[in-house]
Amino acid sequence: MLSEFGKILIFFIVGVMFIGGGLITAWLVRPNRPNDEKLSTYESGEEVVSNAWGKFNIRFYVIALIFLLFDVEIALLFPWAVVFGNEQLILETDGLWGWLSLIEMVVFVLILAIGLAYAWSKGYLNWEKPNVEHQKIDSPVPTALYKQVNDQYQKD
């Protein structure tokens, strides 16, 4: 007789075998015809404009931190609103609970608003576009062929 942990282990092993089997089958079935165009870097449909080791604008970090700050604020506001709207707690404390939680959240949002105003006043949210050097890729496929294929698909 298997214990509960044994059953979980069997499910885990079967899951790993299922995933591994799918990956191995795909590896065996797929065609392998590499060329320069397929081996080039693909970034969401955009041509690569520079080396990946180039300079990275530090403002991305500032924007990401501000986003995380306000994302956490929203994550805290939702449970607060649920508890704040609990009628039983408000009735048990003669309305004191409602005022206390309202003042608490106003102070919290005010501190975040002051932080946003500070970041805005210092110019951390202003964005300057960098000068981009475009990379030239020599392809063995002529440009006219690309145009012909694109025109064919646009007609359909």
PAKE-880764 format. One record per residue (C-alpha): residue number from 1; residue in one letter; x, z, y. Coordinates in nm, 4 decimals. Each point is the difference from the previous one (the first is absolute). Layout:
N
(atom NUM, "A", (X, Z, Y)) ...
END
This chain:
156
(atom 1, "M", (0.0000, 0.0000, 0.0000)) (atom 2, "L", (0.1364, -0.0970, 0.3439)) (atom 3, "S", (0.0082, 0.2444, 0.2863)) (atom 4, "E", (-0.1336, -0.0966, 0.3429)) (atom 5, "F", (0.3552, -0.0725, 0.1177)) (atom 6, "G", (0.0512, -0.2272, -0.3027)) (atom 7, "K", (-0.3059, -0.2044, 0.0983)) (atom 8, "I", (0.1333, -0.0335, 0.3545)) (atom 9, "L", (0.3384, -0.1086, -0.1375)) (atom 10, "I", (-0.1679, -0.2678, -0.2142)) (atom 11, "F", (-0.1940, -0.1303, 0.3027)) (atom 12, "F", (0.3240, -0.0062, 0.2004)) (atom 13, "I", (0.1899, -0.1884, -0.2726)) (atom 14, "V", (-0.2814, -0.2534, -0.0450)) (atom 15, "G", (-0.0139, -0.0517, 0.3778)) (atom 16, "V", (0.3752, -0.0595, 0.0251)) (atom 17, "M", (-0.0166, -0.2404, -0.2965)) (atom 18, "F", (-0.2931, -0.1858, 0.1606)) (atom 19, "I", (0.1845, -0.0423, 0.3304)) (atom 20, "G", (0.3269, -0.0904, -0.1729)) (atom 21, "G", (-0.1766, -0.2510, -0.2231)) (atom 22, "G", (-0.1562, -0.1703, 0.3002)) (atom 23, "L", (0.3327, -0.0207, 0.1813)) (atom 24, "I", (0.1837, -0.1332, -0.3059)) (atom 25, "T", (-0.2729, -0.2576, -0.0671)) (atom 26, "A", (0.0130, -0.1176, 0.3622)) (atom 27, "W", (0.3805, -0.0241, -0.0212)) (atom 28, "L", (-0.0229, -0.2142, -0.3177)) (atom 29, "V", (-0.2774, -0.2294, 0.1226)) (atom 30, "R", (0.1009, -0.0658, 0.3610)) (atom 31, "P", (0.1903, -0.3149, 0.0925)) (atom 32, "N", (0.3524, 0.0423, 0.1351)) (atom 33, "R", (0.0850, -0.2844, 0.2406)) (atom 34, "P", (0.1910, 0.1480, 0.2950)) (atom 35, "N", (0.0937, -0.2111, 0.3031)) (atom 36, "D", (0.1247, 0.0740, 0.3499)) (atom 37, "E", (-0.3504, 0.0151, 0.1442)) (atom 38, "K", (-0.1239, 0.2492, -0.2599)) (atom 39, "L", (0.3104, 0.2163, 0.0324)) (atom 40, "S", (-0.0252, 0.0264, 0.3799)) (atom 41, "T", (-0.1210, 0.3246, 0.1534)) (atom 42, "Y", (-0.3766, 0.0166, 0.0602)) (atom 43, "E", (-0.1387, 0.2365, 0.2626)) (atom 44, "S", (-0.3782, -0.0229, 0.0171)) (atom 45, "G", (0.0003, -0.3741, 0.0592)) (atom 46, "E", (0.2554, 0.0172, 0.2807)) (atom 47, "E", (0.3418, -0.1582, -0.0028)) (atom 48, "V", (0.2891, 0.2443, 0.0003)) (atom 49, "V", (0.1361, 0.0222, 0.3539)) (atom 50, "S", (0.3090, 0.2132, -0.0466)) (atom 51, "N", (0.2051, 0.2047, -0.2405)) (atom 52, "A", (-0.1637, 0.3105, -0.1484)) (atom 53, "W", (0.2995, 0.2072, 0.1102)) (atom 54, "G", (-0.0586, -0.0817, 0.3659)) (atom 55, "K", (-0.0797, 0.2514, 0.2698)) (atom 56, "F", (-0.3324, 0.1757, -0.0393)) (atom 57, "N", (-0.1963, 0.0997, 0.3067)) (atom 58, "I", (-0.0182, 0.3805, 0.0115)) (atom 59, "R", (-0.3430, -0.0189, 0.1637)) (atom 60, "F", (-0.1513, -0.0732, -0.3403)) (atom 61, "Y", (0.0827, 0.3578, -0.0981)) (atom 62, "V", (-0.1576, 0.1429, 0.3147)) (atom 63, "I", (-0.3205, -0.1997, -0.0531)) (atom 64, "A", (-0.0080, 0.1061, -0.3668)) (atom 65, "L", (0.0426, 0.3674, 0.0918)) (atom 66, "I", (-0.2767, -0.0168, 0.2599)) (atom 67, "F", (-0.2249, -0.1736, -0.2528)) (atom 68, "L", (0.0699, 0.2723, -0.2579)) (atom 69, "L", (-0.0715, 0.2680, 0.2570)) (atom 70, "F", (-0.3438, -0.1379, 0.0800)) (atom 71, "D", (-0.0683, -0.0826, -0.3645)) (atom 72, "V", (0.0552, 0.3660, -0.0865)) (atom 73, "E", (-0.2217, 0.0959, 0.2925)) (atom 74, "I", (-0.2869, -0.2038, -0.1443)) (atom 75, "A", (0.0650, 0.1514, -0.3432)) (atom 76, "L", (-0.0374, 0.3470, 0.1557)) (atom 77, "L", (-0.2990, -0.0842, 0.2203)) (atom 78, "F", (-0.2242, -0.1077, -0.2869)) (atom 79, "P", (0.0096, 0.3256, -0.2010)) (atom 80, "W", (-0.0257, 0.1939, 0.3256)) (atom 81, "A", (-0.3174, -0.1888, 0.0892)) (atom 82, "V", (-0.1481, 0.0728, -0.3438)) (atom 83, "V", (0.0704, 0.3733, 0.0264)) (atom 84, "F", (-0.0984, 0.0104, 0.3673)) (atom 85, "G", (-0.3380, -0.1410, -0.0884)) (atom 86, "N", (-0.0639, 0.2666, -0.2675)) (atom 87, "E", (-0.3206, 0.1584, 0.1258)) (atom 88, "Q", (0.0307, 0.3063, -0.2228)) (atom 89, "L", (0.3374, 0.0998, 0.1503)) (atom 90, "I", (-0.1324, -0.0452, 0.3527)) (atom 91, "L", (-0.3068, 0.2150, -0.0691)) (atom 92, "E", (0.2020, 0.2766, -0.1690)) (atom 93, "T", (0.2332, 0.0396, 0.2991)) (atom 94, "D", (-0.2674, -0.0274, 0.2725)) (atom 95, "G", (0.1493, -0.3265, 0.1293)) (atom 96, "L", (0.3489, 0.1437, 0.0443)) (atom 97, "W", (0.1343, -0.2143, -0.2846)) (atom 98, "G", (-0.1198, -0.3173, 0.1710)) (atom 99, "W", (0.1635, 0.0838, 0.3331)) (atom 100, "L", (0.3224, 0.1146, -0.1611)) (atom 101, "S", (0.0400, -0.3155, -0.2088)) (atom 102, "L", (-0.0938, -0.2218, 0.2954)) (atom 103, "I", (0.2635, 0.1618, 0.2259)) (atom 104, "E", (0.2560, -0.0215, -0.2798)) (atom 105, "M", (-0.0545, -0.3736, -0.0457)) (atom 106, "V", (-0.0059, -0.0709, 0.3739)) (atom 107, "V", (0.3411, 0.1686, 0.0327)) (atom 108, "F", (0.1304, -0.2000, -0.2989)) (atom 109, "V", (-0.1192, -0.3341, 0.1397)) (atom 110, "L", (0.1252, 0.0923, 0.3485)) (atom 111, "I", (0.3524, 0.0672, -0.1333)) (atom 112, "L", (-0.0020, -0.3391, -0.1726)) (atom 113, "A", (-0.1317, -0.1706, 0.3144)) (atom 114, "I", (0.2815, 0.1566, 0.2046)) (atom 115, "G", (0.2510, -0.1295, -0.2568)) (atom 116, "L", (-0.1494, -0.3494, 0.0206)) (atom 117, "A", (0.0057, 0.0107, 0.3817)) (atom 118, "Y", (0.3662, 0.1054, -0.0121)) (atom 119, "A", (0.0917, -0.2880, -0.2359)) (atom 120, "W", (-0.1932, -0.2424, 0.2199)) (atom 121, "S", (0.1598, 0.1243, 0.3231)) (atom 122, "K", (0.3514, -0.0260, -0.1478)) (atom 123, "G", (-0.0699, -0.3630, -0.0959)) (atom 124, "Y", (0.0304, 0.0531, -0.3753)) (atom 125, "L", (-0.3116, -0.2095, -0.0588)) (atom 126, "N", (0.1227, -0.2997, 0.2038)) (atom 127, "W", (0.1198, -0.2839, -0.2138)) (atom 128, "E", (0.2669, -0.2539, 0.0876)) (atom 129, "K", (0.0328, -0.3093, -0.2152)) (atom 130, "P", (0.3538, -0.0586, -0.1283)) (atom 131, "N", (0.1739, -0.3361, 0.0169)) (atom 132, "V", (-0.0252, -0.1535, -0.3489)) (atom 133, "E", (0.2437, -0.2558, -0.1373)) (atom 134, "H", (-0.1694, -0.2337, -0.2487)) (atom 135, "Q", (0.1791, -0.0763, -0.3224)) (atom 136, "K", (0.0276, -0.3608, -0.1149)) (atom 137, "I", (-0.0613, -0.0542, -0.3727)) (atom 138, "D", (0.1162, -0.3275, -0.1499)) (atom 139, "S", (-0.2507, -0.1048, -0.2631)) (atom 140, "P", (0.0455, -0.2903, -0.2415)) (atom 141, "V", (-0.3716, -0.0757, 0.0456)) (atom 142, "P", (-0.0538, -0.2361, 0.2957)) (atom 143, "T", (-0.2218, 0.1164, 0.2863)) (atom 144, "A", (-0.2188, -0.3088, -0.0351)) (atom 145, "L", (-0.0953, 0.1090, -0.3517)) (atom 146, "Y", (-0.1150, 0.3396, 0.1292)) (atom 147, "K", (-0.2059, -0.1737, 0.2673)) (atom 148, "Q", (-0.1540, -0.2340, -0.2596)) (atom 149, "V", (-0.0986, 0.2904, -0.2288)) (atom 150, "N", (-0.1432, 0.2014, 0.2932)) (atom 151, "D", (-0.2012, -0.2996, 0.1210)) (atom 152, "Q", (-0.1365, -0.0524, -0.3536)) (atom 153, "Y", (-0.1191, 0.3630, -0.0240)) (atom 154, "Q", (-0.1547, -0.0093, 0.3464)) (atom 155, "K", (-0.2083, -0.3017, -0.0988)) (atom 156, "D", (-0.1421, 0.1820, -0.3049)) 
END
